[in-house]
């Protein structure tokens, strides 16, 4: 019982941190473009994880056969997905970012079938359909314009690539420390993004970067959201069944929506809630099926 309560607390904290992340990104991305923001976020996170890894005396050796999986995780999940996520958040709203990304567990069903050969049952098929309909409804909320549509598309790409990355993670043996795997995958993303980011860094407004809101947001994204969020989530899943832990993912859109409404004065429309409910029902189908 103690492990269940503690594991639940870890997962709630991780999801709440990620929910708040969308509001922080929405504020910081007004000063730092998405690509540069992801790079700076990972630079801070990698330094934090390396410090934690050396303090806890992690074993850093990885077998060659798993190296390419970690490289794929870094490129697909930590590079493409996060850049798409922050681009989508910049072009849309914090609520849309939180909710569409919450469809990730349903999309994982497809990739689990293709990559892990897991069975695709009727319930899982229904869950994917519901989540897809929910995403379409949410992409169409508010004023229909090119910016919000591109934002919605970017967020769907982020959800799909994150789902693919999450399935690839299952190919890594559980005997490897999550600190080590996360550090290496973020390092891969950092290496991939560096050639694109370095020429653009001089264009950043250094005066704006000194504002407490901006550098505070960077520290939140790098230390708390990236390093802390991953470690809390992975630790919580170790103490609970993965299928049971999935339900806590929904603290993310709830927190993101509430903070977007409270801090950014974002409006919540009727179709937004309909789409959110459909995604919730779809993911609950997946969770119930895995029990």
C-alpha positions in Angstrom: 0.0 0.0 0.0 2.9 2.4 0.9 4.5 1.7 -2.5 1.2 2.3 -4.3 0.6 5.6 -2.6 4.2 6.8 -3.2 4.2 5.6 -6.8 0.9 7.4 -7.4 2.4 10.6 -5.9 5.4 10.4 -8.2 3.2 10.0 -11.3 0.8 12.8 -10.3 3.8 15.1 -9.8 5.3 14.1 -13.1 2.1 14.7 -15.0 1.4 18.0 -13.2 4.9 19.2 -14.1 4.3 18.3 -17.8 0.9 20.0 -17.7 2.5 23.2 -16.4 5.2 22.9 -19.1 2.8 24.0 -21.8 2.1 27.3 -20.1 5.8 27.9 -19.6 6.6 27.0 -23.2 3.9 29.4 -24.4 5.5 32.2 -22.5 9.2 31.4 -23.2 8.7 30.6 -26.9 7.7 34.3 -27.5 11.3 35.2 -26.9 13.2 31.9 -27.8 12.1 30.1 -31.0 11.1 26.4 -30.6 14.3 24.9 -32.0 16.6 27.0 -29.9 14.4 26.5 -26.9 14.5 22.7 -27.2 18.3 22.9 -27.5 18.8 25.1 -24.4 16.3 22.9 -22.5 18.3 19.8 -23.3 21.6 21.4 -22.5 20.3 22.2 -19.0 18.8 18.8 -18.7 21.9 16.9 -19.7 24.0 18.7 -17.2 21.5 18.0 -14.5 21.2 14.3 -15.4 25.0 13.8 -15.7 25.4 15.3 -12.2 22.7 13.0 -10.8 24.2 10.0 -12.6 27.7 10.6 -11.3 26.5 11.3 -7.7 24.4 8.1 -7.8 27.3 6.2 -9.4 25.4 4.9 -12.4 26.8 2.3 -14.8 27.1 4.0 -18.1 28.0 1.1 -20.4 25.4 0.1 -23.0 25.6 -3.1 -25.1 26.1 -2.4 -28.8 22.8 -4.0 -29.9 20.8 -1.4 -27.9 22.8 1.7 -29.0 20.8 2.1 -32.2 17.5 1.9 -30.3 18.7 4.7 -28.0 19.8 6.7 -31.1 16.3 6.2 -32.6 14.7 7.2 -29.3 16.8 10.4 -29.2 16.0 11.4 -32.7 12.3 10.5 -32.9 11.2 11.3 -29.3 13.7 13.9 -28.0 14.3 15.8 -31.2 11.4 15.5 -33.6 8.6 15.1 -31.1 9.7 17.9 -28.7 10.4 20.4 -31.5 7.0 19.6 -33.0 5.4 19.9 -29.6 6.8 23.3 -28.8 6.2 24.6 -32.4 2.5 23.5 -32.0 2.2 25.1 -28.6 3.6 28.4 -30.1 1.1 28.3 -32.9 -1.9 27.2 -30.9 -2.8 27.3 -27.2 -1.6 25.7 -24.0 -4.8 23.7 -23.6 -4.6 22.3 -27.2 -1.0 21.4 -26.5 -1.8 19.5 -23.4 -4.9 17.7 -24.6 -3.7 16.6 -28.1 -0.5 15.2 -26.6 -2.6 13.3 -24.1 -3.8 11.1 -27.1 -0.3 9.5 -27.1 -1.3 6.4 -25.1 -4.0 5.5 -27.7 -1.5 6.0 -30.6 0.9 3.7 -28.8 -1.6 0.8 -29.5 -0.8 1.0 -33.2 3.0 1.1 -32.8 2.8 -1.7 -30.2 1.0 -3.8 -32.7 3.5 -3.0 -35.5 6.7 -3.2 -33.5 6.0 -5.4 -30.5 3.4 -7.6 -32.2 0.9 -7.0 -29.5 -2.7 -8.0 -30.3 -5.0 -5.3 -31.6 -8.3 -6.0 -29.9 -11.7 -4.5 -30.6 -11.4 -2.3 -27.5 -8.0 -1.0 -28.5 -9.4 -0.3 -32.0 -12.3 1.6 -30.6 -9.9 3.6 -28.3 -7.8 4.7 -31.3 -10.9 5.8 -33.2 -12.2 7.8 -30.3 -8.9 9.5 -29.7 -8.5 10.3 -33.4 -12.0 11.9 -33.5 -11.2 13.8 -30.3 -8.0 15.1 -31.9 -9.8 16.3 -35.0 -12.4 18.1 -32.9 -9.7 19.8 -30.8 -7.7 20.9 -33.9 -10.7 22.6 -35.2 -11.6 24.6 -32.0 -11.7 28.4 -31.8 -11.0 30.6 -34.7 -10.1 28.5 -37.8 -7.0 30.0 -39.3 -3.7 28.8 -40.8 -1.8 29.3 -37.6 -4.0 27.3 -35.3 -4.4 24.5 -37.9 -0.6 24.2 -38.3 -0.3 24.2 -34.5 -2.8 21.4 -34.3 -0.9 19.4 -37.0 2.4 19.9 -35.2 0.9 18.7 -32.0 -0.5 15.5 -33.6 3.0 14.8 -35.1 4.4 15.3 -31.6 1.9 12.8 -30.1 2.6 10.2 -32.8 6.4 10.5 -32.6 6.3 10.4 -28.8 4.1 7.3 -28.9 6.6 5.6 -31.3 9.5 6.6 -29.0 7.6 5.2 -26.0 7.2 1.8 -27.7 10.9 1.8 -28.7 11.8 2.3 -25.0 10.2 -1.0 -24.3 12.9 -2.7 -26.4 15.5 -1.5 -23.9 16.0 -4.1 -21.0 14.6 -2.9 -17.7 18.0 -3.7 -16.1 19.4 -0.5 -17.6 19.0 2.6 -15.4 16.4 5.1 -16.7 18.8 7.8 -15.7 21.4 6.4 -18.1 19.0 5.7 -21.0 17.4 9.2 -20.7 20.8 10.9 -20.5 22.1 9.1 -23.7 18.8 9.8 -25.6 18.9 13.5 -24.7 22.6 13.6 -25.7 21.7 12.2 -29.1 19.0 14.8 -29.6 21.4 17.5 -28.5 24.0 16.4 -31.0 21.4 16.2 -33.8 20.0 19.7 -33.1 23.3 21.5 -32.5 24.3 22.1 -36.2 20.8 23.6 -36.8 20.9 25.7 -33.7 24.4 27.1 -33.4 24.1 29.5 -36.4 20.8 30.9 -35.0 22.0 31.5 -31.4 23.5 35.0 -32.2 20.1 36.1 -33.3 18.6 35.6 -29.8 17.9 38.8 -27.8 20.3 38.4 -24.9 18.7 41.3 -23.0 15.3 39.5 -23.0 17.0 36.3 -21.9 18.1 38.0 -18.7 14.5 38.5 -17.7 13.7 36.4 -14.6 10.6 35.0 -16.3 12.6 33.7 -19.3 15.6 32.2 -17.5 13.3 30.9 -14.8 11.2 29.2 -17.5 14.4 27.7 -19.0 15.4 26.2 -15.7 11.9 24.8 -15.2 11.9 23.2 -18.6 15.5 21.8 -18.3 15.7 20.7 -14.7 12.1 20.2 -13.5 10.2 19.3 -16.7 12.8 17.3 -18.6 15.2 15.8 -16.0 12.9 15.7 -12.9 9.7 14.8 -14.9 11.2 11.8 -16.6 12.8 10.5 -13.4 9.6 10.9 -11.4 7.5 9.2 -14.1 9.9 6.3 -14.5 10.3 5.8 -10.8 6.5 5.8 -10.3 6.0 3.2 -13.1 8.5 1.0 -11.3 6.3 1.0 -8.2 3.0 0.4 -10.1 1.8 -1.6 -13.1 2.3 0.3 -16.3 -1.3 -0.1 -17.3 -2.4 1.4 -13.9 0.1 4.2 -14.1 -1.3 5.3 -17.5 -4.3 6.9 -15.9 -2.1 9.5 -14.1 -1.1 10.8 -17.6 -4.4 12.8 -17.5 -3.2 15.0 -14.8 -1.2 16.6 -17.6 -4.0 18.0 -19.7 -6.0 18.9 -16.7 -3.2 21.0 -15.2 -2.3 22.4 -18.7 -5.9 23.4 -19.3 -6.4 25.0 -15.9 -3.1 26.9 -16.0 -3.8 28.1 -19.5 -7.2 29.4 -18.4 -5.9 31.0 -15.2 -2.6 32.4 -16.4 -2.9 33.0 -20.2 -6.6 33.9 -20.3 -7.2 31.1 -22.8 -10.9 30.3 -23.6 -12.3 26.8 -23.3 -14.9 26.1 -25.9 -17.6 23.4 -26.1 -15.9 21.3 -28.8 -12.7 21.4 -26.8 -14.4 19.6 -24.0 -16.1 17.1 -26.3 -12.8 16.2 -27.9 -11.1 16.0 -24.5 -13.8 13.6 -23.2 -13.4 11.4 -26.3 -9.7 11.2 -25.8 -10.2 10.4 -22.1 -12.6 7.6 -23.0 -10.3 6.2 -25.6 -7.2 6.0 -23.4 -9.3 4.5 -20.5 -10.3 1.7 -22.9 -6.6 1.0 -23.4 -5.8 1.1 -19.7 -8.8 -1.2 -18.9 -7.7 -3.6 -21.7 -4.2 -3.9 -20.3 -5.3 -4.7 -16.7 
